[in-house]
């Protein structure tokens, strides 16, 4: 097969490689030579400001002709299309623009040399191992690296001529950009999003939350402390939250479940030996749930790890609700170790140490439960804060910003992509053509990082 520098062929080659992280591995001589050629093209590209081992540049690759997209007769025989008109429509839907854009990232250090394109990790060559004789992906890797080098040569030529950054700023498609949009603008286009945010929120709890959020909902210094704690205290706090959320707290006999069984019904289950009934590698014999001494021994046990005892409403990595138990001793010890507290100040701080709770659950589809948990504990007189309380309240009110992220970025954990001047951004989204038509003019696009020569 004759491979061309066109987007369909680049995409076919990329499909031969995985999207996950690759550990450094030995490569064949042909692959290493192709890698040398690509890195040579990028030799005078300045590394990223935050990491001098990484270089990045955009490639602008033509979509080519319909024949480059695929063989019409084959697609017809396979049932992918039923007419030439459908074939043309499919081609234009897959490659609507004359050019496709790919971000090429190259990493080079003493341990390895790596190349990724978009969200595809092409290879990671181990610099400490000699060449190997055979690799199944040698042909694909060699051809792809050479095509990338040809395209990178054009980008580098534009950079040397002084036109590259202007081209990127003017022509990079919106779906590869990062920006922010006011929440009310997005809700105006998608009113169902507002309804989903409020689903399950009662007026009484909402009013209480508004009052607390305006006072001390995030102020750990203003909520007091518990001088001691037991396992039962923690489990009882969980029970307050479960009941407030409307969870079923009874067993088959209609009676209220024991605190530990109720906790294990809704929590993650990996309780690090707290109840003696936990699951998996993080299970353990359990502690005396009525004993403050037993709780302290378990809580401050530095070998205790690997579980999720605070994940009280189980869910995904970003879609669960946590009820953390915190103690001032941990922060004070850290500050003492790094020299922020003198020995005398550290000893004096012990007088104010104690336990308090932190509720966390900022995902749009779990925040209502987090608020119910927080309000229930607050009303019970317990020292508790809600992480990101003001930002969650702003979300309920339709205020604040939503982060717009490129289509190949999963829209969670994207906080680091936005300047701190924008404040706390809880939610992230992709935008499509319909969104651009509806509120695209209200999106504030962040400037792309400019490339430079060494």
N, C-alpha and C positions, 0 to 999 in steps of 0.2 A: 504494500500500500504506500502511496505517495502522500506524505504528510505535508500540509501547508501551514503557513502562518495565518490562519483564520480561526475565528472563535470556536466554530464547531469542532475543529480538530484539536484545539487546546483543551476543550471540555472533554472530548473522548479520551485524551491522554490523561487528564487529571482523574478521571473515573477509575484509573488503574491503581490509584494511591489512596491511602486512608486519610480520614479527617482527624484522627487522634494524634496525640503526642508520640513521637518516635524516639526511642533511646538510640544513642550513637551506635552505629553498626559499620562493619567493614564493607567496602564497595569494590566493584571491579575496576580495572584500570581504565576501561572506556568511560565508565561513569565519572571517575575522578577527573579524567581529562576534560570531559564536558563541563563538570563543575568548575574546574580551573578557568575554562573559557568564559563562563558566565560571571564568575567573581572578578575576572580580569576586566570585563566590561564595566563593572561597578567600582573599579579600583579607586577612582577619585571622587566617589560619592561620599559626602560627609555622613557619619553615623548619626543616629537619633540623639537628640539632646539628652534624653534620660538614660541612654544605654549605649556606650561606645562600642559594643560588640554587634550591634544590629543596624542594618541599613534597609531602607524602604523606598520604593519608587513605584509609581503607577505606570502600567502598560496599557496602551490603547491599541487594540487588535481588531482589524476589520472582520465583519461577519462573513464576507465572501459572497459567493453566488448561491442560488438555490441548489445547484449541484453539489456544492461543498456541504450543504446541510444534510443531505441524504439522498439515496437513490429512490426516485419516485416509484419505479416498478416494484422494488423490494417492499417499500412501505405499503403499497397497494396490495401486494400479495399477502403481507402479514396482517392486513386488516387495520393498520394504523390510520389509513385514510381511505376514503371511498371514491375520491375524484381528485383531479388536478387542482381544482379550486380549494379543496380541503388541504391539499399539500402546501399550497401557497400560504393559506391562512395559518397552518401549523408553523411553517418557517417564520412568518412574521410575528407570531405570538412568542416563539422561542427567542428570536433575535429581532426585536422591533426596531433597533437602531442600527445605523451603518457601522458603528464600532461598539465593541464590548470592552469594559474596563476591568483590569485585574491588578490587585496590589501584590507586588513581588516583595517578599521579605527575605533577606539573607542574613545569616548569623555566622560569625567566625570568631573562634577563640582557640585556646590551646588544646581543648578537649575535642572539639568537633567543628564541623562546618555544615550548616543546614540551610534548606531552602523551602519556603512555603509560598503558595499562590492562593490568595483569598483565604479560605478556611481549610485548605488542603495542604497537609504536610507532605511534601514530595520526597525528601530524603534528609537524613542526618548522618553524615559521614564521620566515622570515628577516626580522628587524626592520630591516634596512638596505635592503630593497627595497619598493617600493610594490605595491599590489594588482595582480593580473593579472586578465584578463577571463574566463578559462575554465579549468576543471580538471575532469577526468573524475570525480573523487571528491568534488566539491563537495557534492552532495546527501547522500551517505553521511556525510561529515565533519560537515556542519552538523547533521543529525539526531542523530548520535551525541553531539556535543558538548553539544547542548541536553538530551538525556536524561541525560548524565553530570552536567550542572549541576543538574538536578532532584534526582538522587540525592545529589549532594554537598551540596546545600542541607539535606537531612535529616540527613546526618552532621554538618554544621557546627551545626545546631540542637541536636543531642544533645551536641555538644562544649560549646556555650555553656551548656547546662542542667546540665552536669557528669556526664552518664551515658555518654558515648561510650566512654571508655577502659574502663569496667567492662564494657560490652557486648562490646567487642572481646576483652577478656581472658577472658570467660566463654563467648562464642559462636563465636569464629573457629574454623573447622574445623581438625582436626589436620593435614590435608594442605596447609595453607597456613602451618604453623608450623615453627619451627626448634627442634631439641632434640638431646639426646645419649642414647645407650643403651649400656650395658656390652656389650662384644663377646660375652662368654660368654652373656648373655641372648639376643642375636640368634642365636648359634650353637645354643643349645638348641632354638630354634624351626626353625632351618635348618641342620642338621648337615652338609648337603652343602657349605655355604659353607666349613667348616673343611677338608674334604677338598680343595676346590679350592685353598685357600691353600697346602697342603703338597704339592700335586701336583709331583712331580719332585725333591723334596728328599731327599737321602741322609742317613743317620744320621751318618756321619763328618763330612760338611761342616757339618751342623747343630751337632754338638758343638763343632767348631772355631769356628763363628760365635758360639755362646754364650760361649765363652772370650774371644774377641776383643772382643765387644760389652761385656763386663764390664770390659775394660781400656781400650784406646785406640782403639776403632773410630771414634770421632767426634772425637778429639783431634788436631788438625792439628799442634799443637806438640810432640807426643810421638812422632812417627813418623820423624823424620830427614828428610833431603833428598838429592836427587841433584844434584851440582854442575853436571853437564852432561847434555844429552839430545840424541838424534838422532831422525830420523824412524823409523828402524828400531827404536829402543828403544820408541817408542810402539806401533808395529805389532806388535812382539813381545809387548808386554803385552796387546794385544788378542788375539793368538793364544793366550796362556795362558788367557784367559777363555773363548774359544770352545771350546777343548778341554775345559776344566773343565765347561762347560755341555753337553758331548756333541754339539756341532755337527759336521757333516761338514767336515773340514779338508783333504780331498784332492780332487784333480782327477779327471778321467775315467781317467787312467792309473794311479790309485791312489797317486800320490805327493803329498806334502804341498805344497799350493799355496804359491807365493811370498807373502811377508807382505803385500804391497800388494794382490794379487789376493784373498787371504783376507779382508782388511779390507773390500774393496769388495763381496765376496759378501754380507756381513751388515750392513754399516754403511749409513748413509743415502745415501752417494754424493756428497753435496755437500761435498767435502772442502777447498774453498777453495784449490785448487791444490797440495795436499800431495803427492799421488801422480802427478799428471799424467794420471790416468785417470778423474778425477771427472766428474760429469755436470752438465748445466744451466749456468745463469749463473754458478755458483760454481766452474767448472772453471778449470784453469790449467796452466802448463807443467810443474809438478812441481819438487821440490827434490832436491838430493843427499841421499838418505836416510841416508847414512853420515856426514854432516858435522854436527858440533855447531854450527858457524858458520852453516850453511845453515838449520838448525832455528831458531836464535835469530832470524835475520833474518826468517823466515816467522812465527814465533810472536809476535814483538813488532811486527810490521807493523800499524800502526793503520789502514791502509786496507783490511786484510783483513777482510771481513765478508760477511754474507748467507748463509753456509753452515751446515752442521751437522757439522763435522769430528769432534766428540766423541760424536755419536750412533752408538755402535758396534753396537748391536742395534736396527735400525730398528723403528719403530712409530708410533702416533699421537702427538698432542701430549703426552698424559699417560701413554702406554703404551709408551715406549721405554726402553732402558738406555743411560746415558751413562758414558763414561770421560773425565772432564775432566783435562787437564794444567794444573796451577796453578803459579805462580811467585810468590815473596814480593815481588818487585820491584813488582808491580802494586798490591798493597795498601799497600806502603810509600810509593809515589809518591802515591797518593791521600791517605793520612794526612798526608803532607808538604804537599800542596797545600792541605788544609783547616786546616792549622796544628796538627795533633795531634802532629807530630814536628818538632823544630827541625832546622836544617841539620846541626848536629853529630850529633843522634840519627839522622837519616836516613843520614848517611855511615857511622855506626857499625853500623847495621843491615845494611849491604851484606855484612858478613862472614858473616852467617848465611843469606843468600839461597840459594835453590835450588828445584828442581822437586819436585813430588809429585803423586800421583794422587788423584782423588775419584771414586768410583763412585756413581752415582745411578740409582735405579730403584725407586721406592716403590709403584708400582701393584700391586694385589694379585696380578695375573696375570703380573707380571714380576719380582717381588721375589726369587723363587728364583734366577733367572738373575743378578740383581744380587749376591746373596749368593755365588754360585759364582764370579763374577768377582772379588769382593773377596777371598774366601778364597784363591783361586789366586794373586793378586798378593801377598797377605800371606805366604803360604807360600814364595813365591819371594824373599822378603826385600826387596820394594819398598816404599817409603813410600806408604801408601795408607790412605784413610779411606772409610767408607761413610756417605753422607749419611742421616740419620734411622735409624741402626743400631739404637738402643735402641727406637724406636717400631716398627720392623720386627720386632724380636725379640719385643716385647710382642704384636704381632699373631699371630705363630706360637704364642705361649703362650696365646692367647685372652684376653689382658688388654687394658686400655685401653678407649677409647671409640670409638664410631662416630657420626659426625654425621648427624643426620636433617635433611633440607632440604625446603623446599616443593616440590610436584610440578612447578612451572614453572621450577625451577632445575636445571640440569644438574649431577649430583652429582660434579663434579670441580672442583678449584681453589676450594674453598669455605672455605679456612682462615680468611679474614678475617671470616667470619660468626660465629666463636666466640671467646669471651674467652680470653685467654692462660692464665687460671687452669686451664683444662681440659687444658693440656699440648698435646703434638703429636697432632693428629688426622689420621690418614692416609686414612681411608675415609669415604665419605659415601653415604647411601642415601635412597630414598623409602620410605615405609611405606604399606601398603594396609590395607583392613579386616581381612584375615587376620592381619596383623602386630599390629594394635591388639588383636585378640582374644588373640593368643599372648603378646605381651610389652608391650602398650601401657602397662600400669601401671608398667613399669620405665623408661619414657622420661621423662627430665627435660626438660620444655619450658622454653625460654628465655622470659622475659617479653617481650611485644611493646613496642616503643618507644611511649611515650605521646605522643599529640598534645596540643598546647597552643595557646592563643591568643596573639597578639602583645601 
